Amino acid sequence: MSFDWSQFGIVTGASIAGVIILLAITAVIGFSIGRHNVVDVTWGLGFVLIAAITAVLGNGDLWRRLLVLVLIGVWGLRLASSMFRRSRGKGEDPRYEKLLDDAGGNRALTAITKIYATQGPALWFVSLPLQVSSVAHGTLWYLALIGVVVWIVGVTFETVGDLQMDRFKADPSTKGTVMDRGLWRYTRHPNYFGDACVWWGTFLVCCTFWPTVATILSPVAMTYFLVFATGARLLERHMAERPGYREYQQRTSYFIPLPPKKA
């Protein structure tokens, strides 16, 4: 196994520059339309951009660079289009509105520092497996195969879960009720579970030998965000007072899909 540290510096430097430019454009758009939830669209696109940079500038195994580009491209573009459809024609995301209200002072500065600037380091850190593997040579085929399977499970959960939720929200007869059908019957957050699987699968595809194994902290961090920080936990607080949600919590697994408990 070999690793090109100088080329890694080029790849990671270009990734950082690309993310900064992308977030700057996003901020201009956000301020111009008066809502900052456009950054949710950029989240998926940021990873696609980094995957493209690593595929072009990396000098590691070509098959892995192309495979990672395909995996991240499919996932990121689907997520970005989903976020765009959900936010189009609507107001600001309540999460960002609360963040700006609680911060007080200069709302524009708060938006830049708390919404846009925080995305950059997260994008860079979570994508480290992509960057490191793009300049590495060495193959662990069984891990790559397992990774693709895990990725497929993740994308399936995300895609199906989102479609089921969109149909549920579009049905007037379900207004005011709790979604507990389909995948949502087995986990309260199938989309977040799927997202975690995507990044663990991607890590396994990227994993060769040292130093790529050290990037395991990237999927760990992403899973932490999804479960405890900005993902499921935050949504649970928002949904806690909705009628029927307490009962839903008691019978349905929090994150990992499991058979529902009997009433």
Residue, then its C-alpha position, 0 to 999 in steps of 0.5 A: m500500500s502506498f500513500d502520496w502525502s503531497q497529492f493529498g495536500i493538493v486534494t484537500g486544499a482544493s476541496i477546502a477552496g471549493v467548499i468555501i466558494l460553494l458556501a459563499i454562493t449559497a450565502v449570497i442566494g440565502f440573503s437575496i431570497g431572505r431564507h437560509n435553509v438553502v444551505d440544506v440543499t448545498w449540504g448534499l452538493g458540497f459532498v458531490l463537489i468534493a467527490a468530483i475534486t478527489a476523482v479528478l485530482g487524486n492519483g490513487d486507485l482509479w476504480r475506487r475514485l470513480l466508484v466513490l464519485v458515483l456513490i456520493g453523486v447519487w446520494g448527494l444529488r438525490l438529497a439536494s433535490s429532495m431538500f429543494r422540493r421541500s423548501r421551495g415556496k416556503g418560509e425559513d426553517p424553524r431551526y434557523e429561525k430559532l437560532l437567529d432569534d436566540a442569538g440576538g444582535n446582528r442577525a446577518l453576522t449570526a447567519i454567516t457564523k452559525i449557519y454557513a461557516t459551520q457547514g464548511p468544517a463539517l463537510w471537510f471532516v466528514s469527507l476525509p475518507l474520500q480525500v484520503s482514499s483518492v491518493a491511496h493505493g491498495t485494495l481490500w475488495y471484501l470491505a469495498l463490497i460490504g461497503v456498497v451493500v451497506w450504502i445500498v441499504g442506506v440509500t434505500f432507507e433514505t429514499v423510501g422513507d422520504l417518499q413515504m413521508d411526502r405522501f403522508k404529508a400530501d394526504p389531507s386525511t392524515k393531517g395532525t396525525v403521526m406517521d407510523r407506516g412503512l419504514w416509519r413503523y420500525t424506526r422513528h428516523p429511517n432517513y437519518f438511519g439511512d444517512a448513517c448507513v451511507w457514510w459507513g458504507t462509503f467509509l468501507v469502500c474508501c478503507t484500504f490500509w493506514p492512513t485511511v482507517a484513521t478516517i473512521l472518525s468521519p462516519v462516527a462524527m456523522t452518526y453523532f450529528l444524525v443521532f444526538a446533535t442536529g438530526a433525530r434528537l432535535l426533531e424529537r424535541h420539535m415533535a414531542e408535543r404533537p398528539g400521539y407522538r409519545e405513544y409512537q415513541q413508546r412502541t417504535s425504535y428510536f434509530i435502528p429499525l426493529p419490530p414495533k413493541k406491542a401496545 
